[in-house]
Amino acid sequence: MSSCYANINCDAIKNDVYNTFLIEKNSVSLLKNFVSEWAPTQWDLDFLSKCTLGQTVTVKVGKPYTGHRVPTESECTFKQQDLGEFFRFLKTYQDTSAFQYAGYTHLAMLNDTAQQFHTFDWSWAGLDSVGSSKSTLWAGSAGSFTPCHKDSYGCNLHAQLIGKKEWLLWPPEYDLSPTRVPYEESSTFSLVDVLDEAYEKYALKIVTNPGDVLFIPKHWWHLARNLETSVSINTWIEVPTDPIDRVKEAITRLLVCSLKKSSEDWVNPGEDISTPHENEMFLKHAITQCRRDPTLMDNSSAKDDSSEQCYFVIDKAANKSHIFIQRFPLTLELPVSSENTREQTERADNIVDTLVNLIVCDNEIMNGITEKMINCKFR
């Protein structure tokens, strides 16, 4: 694992982080004290409270993990709170029995009263077109965390502003039993207890301090935990293979939306999977973007027989559902009941990977599959 990690404190690479790490190295990299003079690193909790009053965000409340168990999102509670009040609250909050976390707050969603919050960009990293509107805020008390997951697309550039954060990371090929249940857009979670010694001993462990920047390549597993009151911001850097992964994500979203039962806990709290037809539009948009780059498509999978049929079958007695394409017989097993939901839904990845080239290359197949997924539901 050490060969995947670079601890760097070098002014020579400033303004060229994009080329140095994304293009050349593509390795997990910690840039020590790299942005100590960047405007956001001058913020404190008083400033953040003042410029975000009146902005409502979702705050997660839960128990810090102890020993070797990370609580799931469903074991936490969620509340709506004024962000300015939340920053004021963090100044004095010292309860170690419960954490509070306002994570994944898109700065673009904050209105004009937070104007001072929108005066920075990521040009120091060679990302001249990336400003605050493409940035995300993470703020929480000691013990707050983001569970182990990997992002569907983009590289993660994460800057620590206040406090300390601990990271555990594993390379994409490491088997942490990926699952899409509970579903969260662009996040694949791990089914295993990653803090068990069998997994933790292989983790790359990093602590970020104020002024540090952590570069996480695409598809790397990561778990983040705040060691003390912490504030950080990040942005995701688009990479050439993202369009095809957005198609896969749109298929997964459509499958979850169409197959879940309203009584089943398939979706993370606060995640809105929209209607089937809205998700179909997401899929069509993702496909349109893919078709603009022919190098992303595997045309060997394209249909060459206009009479080819695709259809969707639900077999409740066998507790299975199937998607069939005449020349590509595929089976996707999904639960009719909530039993073994996680284990069975993992198999969705197999069909998603197989379908992606077919539907990108052929409108008829795409329309047939999406229509069947939308109309055949476990309700």
C-alpha positions as a printed NumPy array, in Angstrom:
array([[  0.   ,   0.   ,   0.   ],
       [  2.821,   2.438,   0.676],
       [  3.643,   2.643,  -3.022],
       [  0.192,   4.152,  -3.625],
       [  0.751,   7.039,  -1.245],
       [  2.809,  10.195,  -1.456],
       [  3.274,  12.666,   1.42 ],
       [  4.184,  15.886,  -0.368],
       [  5.15 ,  19.38 ,   0.733],
       [  6.463,  20.986,  -2.44 ],
       [  5.732,  24.433,  -3.889],
       [  7.002,  23.286,  -7.286],
       [  3.777,  21.476,  -8.116],
       [  1.411,  24.295,  -7.19 ],
       [ -0.89 ,  25.272, -10.047],
       [ -0.28 ,  21.888, -11.648],
       [ -1.97 ,  19.46 ,  -9.269],
       [ -4.309,  18.291, -12.012],
       [ -1.507,  17.126, -14.327],
       [  0.791,  15.901, -11.545],
       [ -1.699,  13.675,  -9.772],
       [ -4.562,  12.939, -12.114],
       [ -2.652,  12.522, -15.372],
       [  0.818,  11.374, -14.281],
       [  0.595,   9.617, -10.923],
       [ -3.104,   8.905, -10.261],
       [ -2.162,   7.885,  -6.723],
       [ -3.499,   8.778,  -3.302],
       [ -1.532,  11.873,  -2.315],
       [ -1.44 ,  14.023,   0.805],
       [ -0.313,  17.595,   0.156],
       [  0.851,  18.863,   3.549],
       [  0.132,  22.498,   4.42 ],
       [ -0.538,  23.015,   0.732],
       [ -3.285,  25.65 ,   0.9  ],
       [ -2.454,  27.437,   4.144],
       [ -2.829,  30.806,   2.384],
       [ -5.987,  29.885,   0.452],
       [ -8.998,  32.047,   1.394],
       [-11.147,  29.183,   2.781],
       [ -8.387,  28.153,   5.22 ],
       [ -8.764,  31.568,   6.863],
       [-12.377,  30.877,   7.781],
       [-13.293,  30.125,  11.398],
       [-16.563,  28.975,  12.935],
       [-17.64 ,  32.558,  13.697],
       [-17.199,  33.594,  10.064],
       [-18.978,  30.481,   8.801],
       [-21.87 ,  31.041,  11.2  ],
       [-22.268,  34.667,  10.153],
       [-22.321,  34.066,   6.409],
       [-24.59 ,  30.996,   6.465],
       [-27.381,  32.135,   8.789],
       [-30.721,  31.391,   7.215],
       [-29.431,  28.445,   5.161],
       [-31.238,  25.202,   6.011],
       [-29.288,  21.943,   5.759],
       [-29.711,  18.318,   6.813],
       [-27.796,  17.309,   9.947],
       [-27.052,  13.672,  10.778],
       [-27.077,  12.679,  14.467],
       [-25.698,   9.37 ,  15.677],
       [-23.378,   7.486,  17.978],
       [-19.647,   7.46 ,  17.182],
       [-18.364,   4.048,  16.204],
       [-16.629,   2.139,  18.971],
       [-14.433,  -0.897,  18.695],
       [-14.858,  -2.367,  15.242],
       [-18.282,  -1.325,  14.095],
       [-19.317,   1.661,  11.998],
       [-23.026,   2.572,  12.398],
       [-25.058,   2.571,   9.201],
       [-26.926,   5.631,   7.917],
       [-30.242,   3.992,   8.847],
       [-29.139,   3.818,  12.488],
       [-28.748,   7.609,  12.591],
       [-31.408,  10.278,  12.82 ],
       [-31.667,  13.315,  10.556],
       [-32.934,  16.807,  11.221],
       [-33.238,  20.11 ,   9.38 ],
       [-31.222,  22.928,  10.938],
       [-30.035,  26.428,  10.15 ],
       [-26.419,  26.06 ,   8.998],
       [-25.328,  29.284,  10.692],
       [-26.781,  28.052,  13.971],
       [-25.088,  24.705,  13.452],
       [-21.644,  26.316,  13.142],
       [-22.363,  28.302,  16.31 ],
       [-23.419,  25.064,  18.017],
       [-20.167,  23.324,  17.006],
       [-18.093,  25.929,  18.858],
       [-19.182,  24.601,  22.244],
       [-20.387,  21.063,  21.524],
       [-18.408,  18.509,  23.536],
       [-20.766,  15.544,  23.875],
       [-18.696,  12.443,  23.024],
       [-21.683,  10.081,  23.224],
       [-23.253,  11.435,  20.036],
       [-22.014,  13.242,  16.945],
       [-23.675,  15.803,  14.701],
       [-22.693,  16.123,  11.053],
       [-23.738,  18.433,   8.24 ],
       [-22.1  ,  16.638,   5.335],
       [-22.456,  16.816,   1.584],
       [-23.741,  20.397,   1.502],
       [-23.469,  21.735,  -2.043],
       [-22.35 ,  25.347,  -1.876],
       [-24.303,  26.063,  -5.059],
       [-27.48 ,  25.463,  -3.059],
       [-26.717,  28.301,  -0.627],
       [-28.482,  31.511,  -1.571],
       [-27.207,  35.063,  -1.986],
       [-27.085,  35.773,   1.742],
       [-23.992,  33.554,   1.78 ],
       [-22.254,  35.687,  -0.855],
       [-18.96 ,  35.732,   1.056],
       [-18.974,  31.969,   0.775],
       [-18.757,  32.129,  -3.008],
       [-15.514,  34.011,  -3.527],
       [-12.99 ,  31.203,  -3.972],
       [-11.948,  28.79 ,  -6.688],
       [ -9.589,  25.856,  -7.213],
       [ -7.229,  27.568,  -9.649],
       [ -4.275,  26.743,  -7.371],
       [ -4.82 ,  23.124,  -8.47 ],
       [ -4.873,  23.972, -12.16 ],
       [ -8.687,  23.814, -12.158],
       [ -9.405,  27.316, -13.394],
       [-13.028,  26.594, -14.264],
       [-13.89 ,  25.061, -10.884],
       [-15.295,  27.516,  -8.356],
       [-17.306,  27.394,  -5.163],
       [-20.45 ,  26.35 ,  -7.058],
       [-18.795,  22.983,  -7.761],
       [-17.665,  22.521,  -4.169],
       [-19.153,  20.617,  -1.249],
       [-18.971,  21.464,   2.461],
       [-18.451,  18.926,   5.271],
       [-18.784,  20.035,   8.925],
       [-19.196,  17.959,  12.056],
       [-18.307,  17.27 ,  15.654],
       [-15.72 ,  14.786,  16.876],
       [-16.697,  11.234,  15.956],
       [-18.83 ,  12.168,  12.959],
       [-18.055,  10.115,   9.889],
       [-18.735,   9.192,   6.298],
       [-19.146,   5.385,   6.002],
       [-16.853,   3.322,   3.808],
       [-17.766,   3.757,   0.151],
       [-16.358,   4.464,  -3.279],
       [-17.584,   7.163,  -5.655],
       [-18.956,   6.185,  -9.042],
       [-17.156,   8.94 , -10.903],
       [-14.558,  11.644, -10.54 ],
       [-11.404,  12.033,  -8.469],
       [-11.8  ,  13.602,  -5.046],
       [ -9.774,  16.691,  -4.075],
       [-10.429,  17.318,  -0.375],
       [ -9.113,  20.359,   1.542],
       [ -9.078,  20.426,   5.352],
       [ -9.997,  23.863,   6.777],
       [-10.61 ,  23.339,  10.507],
       [ -9.756,  20.433,  12.809],
       [ -8.431,  16.956,  12.006],
       [ -9.889,  14.137,   9.958],
       [ -8.79 ,  10.496,   9.774],
       [ -8.997,   8.593,   6.492],
       [ -8.875,   4.864,   5.775],
       [ -8.445,   4.01 ,   2.087],
       [ -8.27 ,   0.853,  -0.014],
       [ -7.536,   0.525,  -3.772],
       [-10.466,  -0.154,  -6.138],
       [ -9.537,  -3.79 ,  -6.693],
       [ -9.672,  -4.624,  -2.977],
       [-12.76 ,  -6.75 ,  -2.252],
       [-14.86 ,  -5.018,   0.388],
       [-18.122,  -6.68 ,  -0.724],
       [-19.665,  -3.766,  -2.632],
       [-23.417,  -3.186,  -2.495],
       [-25.855,  -0.583,  -3.837],
       [-28.339,  -1.199,  -1.035],
       [-28.948,   1.093,   0.697],
       [-28.925,   3.16 ,  -2.487],
       [-27.269,   6.553,  -2.599],
       [-26.564,   8.32 ,  -5.87 ],
       [-22.98 ,   7.711,  -7.083],
       [-21.94 ,   5.846,  -3.895],
       [-21.17 ,   2.14 ,  -3.587],
       [-21.043,   1.018,   0.043],
       [-19.209,  -1.884,   1.669],
       [-21.036,  -4.758,   3.366],
       [-18.091,  -5.797,   5.529],
       [-16.885,  -4.39 ,   8.831],
       [-13.877,  -2.496,   7.467],
       [-12.599,  -1.845,  10.984],
       [-12.139,  -5.557,  11.528],
       [ -8.42 ,  -6.327,  11.616],
       [ -8.76 ,  -8.515,   8.517],
       [ -9.57 ,  -5.4  ,   6.479],
       [ -8.148,  -2.536,   8.525],
       [ -4.605,  -3.867,   8.387],
       [ -4.609,  -3.348,   4.608],
       [ -5.974,   0.195,   4.805],
       [ -3.941,   3.26 ,   3.962],
       [ -4.313,   5.542,   7.014],
       [ -3.994,   9.301,   6.664],
       [ -4.793,  12.25 ,   8.939],
       [ -5.513,  15.633,   7.353],
       [ -4.803,  18.84 ,   9.291],
       [ -5.813,  22.429,   8.461],
       [ -4.147,  23.459,   5.199],
       [ -3.724,  19.867,   3.989],
       [ -5.213,  18.57 ,   0.741],
       [ -5.941,  14.906,   0.065],
       [ -6.169,  13.613,  -3.502],
       [ -8.237,  10.406,  -3.855],
       [ -8.19 ,   8.737,  -7.309],
       [-11.363,   7.441,  -8.908],
       [-13.036,   4.38 ,  -7.376],
       [-10.807,   4.226,  -4.286],
       [-12.626,   2.983,  -1.178],
       [-12.544,   5.482,   1.685],
       [-13.918,   5.978,   5.18 ],
       [-13.534,   9.406,   6.816],
       [-13.919,  10.214,  10.519],
       [-13.579,  13.575,  12.246],
       [-11.122,  13.324,  15.164],
       [-12.32 ,  16.699,  16.472],
       [-14.654,  19.459,  15.343],
       [-13.895,  19.573,  11.66 ],
       [-14.737,  21.611,   8.558],
       [-13.545,  20.743,   5.063],
       [-14.507,  21.316,   1.451],
       [-13.982,  19.203,  -1.629],
       [-14.559,  19.052,  -5.352],
       [-14.685,  16.128,  -7.751],
       [-12.5  ,  16.242, -10.836],
       [-14.091,  14.846, -13.982],
       [-12.104,  12.048, -15.654],
       [-12.399,  10.71 , -19.24 ],
       [-14.255,   7.511, -18.246],
       [-16.952,   9.298, -16.231],
       [-19.595,   9.43 , -19.005],
       [-19.827,   5.638, -19.225],
       [-20.028,   5.405, -15.418],
       [-22.865,   7.933, -15.434],
       [-24.769,   5.604, -17.738],
       [-24.171,   2.722, -15.311],
       [-25.305,   4.91 , -12.433],
       [-28.475,   5.902, -14.287],
       [-29.301,   2.227, -14.968],
       [-28.744,   1.368, -11.314],
       [-30.964,   4.258, -10.224],
       [-33.72 ,   3.159, -12.58 ],
       [-33.501,  -0.433, -11.346],
       [-33.736,   0.598,  -7.699],
       [-36.596,   2.979,  -8.382],
       [-38.573,   0.429, -10.386],
       [-37.991,  -2.662,  -8.251],
       [-38.072,  -1.445,  -4.661],
       [-41.126,  -1.91 ,  -2.52 ],
       [-42.27 ,   1.139,  -0.6  ],
       [-41.931,  -0.791,   2.659],
       [-38.318,  -1.776,   2.07 ],
       [-35.315,   0.162,   3.254],
       [-33.455,   0.214,  -0.053],
       [-32.634,   3.917,  -0.06 ],
       [-30.488,   5.953,   2.31 ],
       [-32.321,   8.571,   4.396],
       [-32.574,  11.848,   2.526],
       [-31.909,  10.284,  -0.89 ],
       [-34.534,  11.132,  -3.505],
       [-34.624,   8.577,  -6.316],
       [-37.321,  10.496,  -8.251],
       [-39.971,   8.899, -10.437],
       [-39.217,   6.133, -12.955],
       [-39.855,   8.443, -15.886],
       [-37.589,  11.158, -14.46 ],
       [-34.886,   8.534, -14.046],
       [-35.427,   7.428, -17.631],
       [-34.642,  10.997, -18.691],
       [-31.445,  10.894, -16.582],
       [-30.47 ,   7.721, -18.416],
       [-31.163,   9.174, -21.853],
       [-29.138,  12.285, -21.009],
       [-26.203,  10.141, -19.826],
       [-26.347,   8.109, -23.029],
       [-26.374,  11.268, -25.131],
       [-23.174,  12.404, -23.419],
       [-21.559,   8.999, -24.066],
       [-22.427,   9.041, -27.731],
       [-20.505,  12.267, -28.166],
       [-17.316,  10.292, -27.516],
       [-17.189,   7.161, -29.696],
       [-14.102,   5.887, -27.883],
       [-16.285,   5.146, -24.84 ],
       [-18.555,   2.703, -26.656],
       [-17.894,  -0.957, -27.359],
       [-19.61 ,  -1.318, -30.709],
       [-19.055,  -5.06 , -30.718],
       [-22.062,  -5.252, -28.417],
       [-24.329,  -3.25 , -30.694],
       [-27.413,  -4.867, -32.135],
       [-27.127,  -6.194, -35.677],
       [-30.573,  -7.796, -35.908],
       [-33.565,  -5.48 , -36.146],
       [-35.889,  -8.23 , -34.928],
       [-34.069,  -8.659, -31.632],
       [-36.371,  -8.597, -28.647],
       [-35.851,  -7.63 , -25.04 ],
       [-38.287,  -8.272, -22.246],
       [-38.547,  -8.182, -18.468],
       [-39.976, -11.077, -16.455],
       [-40.911, -11.186, -12.79 ],
       [-41.161, -14.62 , -11.185],
       [-42.578, -14.071,  -7.714],
       [-42.741, -17.775,  -6.939],
       [-39.014, -18.12 ,  -7.526],
       [-38.334, -14.775,  -5.842],
       [-36.458, -13.61 ,  -8.938],
       [-36.71 , -11.136, -11.745],
       [-35.113, -11.488, -15.143],
       [-34.138,  -9.218, -17.991],
       [-33.769, -11.073, -21.265],
       [-32.208,  -9.853, -24.497],
       [-32.56 , -12.466, -27.225],
       [-28.89 , -12.704, -28.193],
       [-27.667, -11.865, -24.689],
       [-29.63 , -13.953, -22.157],
       [-29.107, -12.248, -18.828],
       [-30.487, -12.906, -15.387],
       [-30.761, -10.376, -12.595],
       [-31.95 , -11.746,  -9.273],
       [-33.715,  -9.23 ,  -7.075],
       [-35.837,  -9.879,  -3.992],
       [-39.602,  -9.79 ,  -3.933],
       [-39.431,  -9.658,  -0.162],
       [-36.914,  -7.821,   1.993],
       [-35.071, -11.038,   2.909],
       [-31.444, -11.075,   1.744],
       [-32.015,  -7.752,   0.01 ],
       [-28.397,  -6.65 ,   0.174],
       [-26.901,  -9.916,  -1.019],
       [-29.26 , -10.31 ,  -3.955],
       [-29.154,  -6.69 ,  -5.077],
       [-25.37 ,  -6.811,  -5.318],
       [-25.875,  -8.891,  -8.437],
       [-27.376,  -5.882, -10.189],
       [-23.834,  -4.814, -11.028],
       [-23.483,  -7.805, -13.351],
       [-26.403,  -6.817, -15.519],
       [-25.567,  -3.118, -15.381],
       [-22.098,  -3.778, -16.768],
       [-23.504,  -5.957, -19.545],
       [-26.358,  -3.655, -20.493],
       [-24.4  ,  -0.451, -20.633],
       [-22.845,  -0.974, -24.075],
       [-26.061,  -2.354, -25.51 ],
       [-28.221,   0.595, -24.584],
       [-25.568,   3.168, -25.426],
       [-25.292,   1.764, -28.937],
       [-28.941,   1.141, -29.704],
       [-32.038,   3.272, -29.07 ],
       [-34.512,   0.414, -29.505],
       [-32.859,  -1.731, -26.874],
       [-32.632,   1.225, -24.492],
       [-36.31 ,   2.1  , -24.943],
       [-37.417,  -1.507, -24.563],
       [-35.459,  -2.14 , -21.396],
       [-36.367,   1.117, -19.684],
       [-40.043,   0.69 , -20.559],
       [-40.12 ,  -2.773, -19.017],
       [-38.264,  -1.653, -15.899],
       [-40.689,   1.215, -15.42 ],
       [-43.882,  -0.788, -15.974],
       [-43.03 ,  -3.959, -14.029],
       [-42.68 ,  -3.223, -10.331],
       [-42.904,  -5.056,  -7.027],
       [-45.723,  -2.935,  -5.562]])
